[in-house]
Amino acid sequence: MGKVIVVTSGKGGVGKTTSTAALGAALARGGQRVVVVDFDVGLRNLDLVMGAERRVAFDLTNVAQGTAKLSEALLNDERLNTLYLLPASRTRGKDALSEDGVAGVIFELRDQFDWVICDSPAGIERGAMLAMRFADEAIIVVNPEISSVRDSSRILGLLDTRPLKVEAGGRLDKHMLITRFDPVRVARREMLNVDDVREVLPIPLLGIIPESKEVLRASNLGAPITVCGRESAVSRAYVDAARRIKGDWIEMTVPSKDKSRLTRWLGGRAA
Amino acid sequence: MNRFVHQTPIGSAPIARARLQSLLEYDRSLVNHADLLSVLREEIFALIGRHAGIDANKVHFMVVRGNTASTLTVDIEVPFRVGAAPNAFALPASAGG
């Protein structure tokens, strides 16, 4: 039985889709069977970040409604054969997705995959609630920026009541993934540091992803950052986060301004 | 110029631009036909089902989008056995009840 993880944040543009693709690909590279599911009905983008937009035929809504089979909607990644994508519908409204329909799809996915990673839409409306409804664990993506931290705090509250697992009396593990972390600005006290964020969001840290130009490049090319930017600090941070999801103990390092691009150029990869 | 500063081998923006253009063209062409594929799937399944007993689990639809057209691949397993085609041609009335 696979594990269902929701990647959520409340605020838009913080890196949920990038993180979903990066973590999914990192787990798949380790041989795990992974499916990433786009819950952003009407505004899907995970297909673009994964570079699968030309192959989308059927989607989550089709499968939930029974108008297509799961195997017809699942897209196998062209680079990693244990990675799959279940795209969202671009045209139908959120109301076309029923809770029972989604429950059936998740049930089937759980059976076929080790990891079912659900990319939540921004906001706290129906799509976001459906994405967290069947989760076993949650990853809250947060930027070191006050509106993102506040919205994530709101999401934490919802994660304490909305998922089925919680309703049944279970405990839902929550992890925080800090993205777009700029060590130079943090050092200058221009940006919240990790402790500032943790003070408001007191949950275990899954990883700290540095701000990087590589992310836009990966999105332009249509490949998860852990596939096309393997040597980058961002990719390494995501790979570490993926290993922590699997339960490995990996020391948490806060990106520091010492590990600049220049030192990496010169091969000075100081531990 | 910028290439020396940014260490990006070749700019990736032209690739993004090309992907975006092809995507938008496709999206626009679907505006009036959002469910085209679902409709096709249902009708093709019904049509073949009228003549041969086919198993819904052995029907597979796939689309690959090219630059100017898409390829629709329909893979349907049609059994040979007459008995497997209950609604094909008029079977003896004794079949069933």
Chai-1 contact restraints between the chains, C-beta under 6 A:
chainA,res_idxA,chainB,res_idxB,connection_type,confidence,min_distance_angstrom,max_distance_angstrom,comment,restraint_id
A,E53,B,L23,contact,1.0,0.0,6.0,A-B,restraint_1
A,R54,B,R65,contact,1.0,0.0,6.0,A-B,restraint_2
A,A57,B,L37,contact,1.0,0.0,6.0,A-B,restraint_3
A,A57,B,V63,contact,1.0,0.0,6.0,A-B,restraint_4
A,T67,B,S38,contact,1.0,0.0,6.0,A-B,restraint_5
A,E72,B,F61,contact,1.0,0.0,6.0,A-B,restraint_6
A,T91,B,A34,contact,1.0,0.0,6.0,A-B,restraint_7
A,R217,B,S12,contact,1.0,0.0,6.0,A-B,restraint_8
A,N220,B,S12,contact,1.0,0.0,6.0,A-B,restraint_9
A,N220,B,I15,contact,1.0,0.0,6.0,A-B,restraint_10
A,N220,B,A16,contact,1.0,0.0,6.0,A-B,restraint_11
A,L221,B,S12,contact,1.0,0.0,6.0,A-B,restraint_12
A,L221,B,I15,contact,1.0,0.0,6.0,A-B,restraint_13
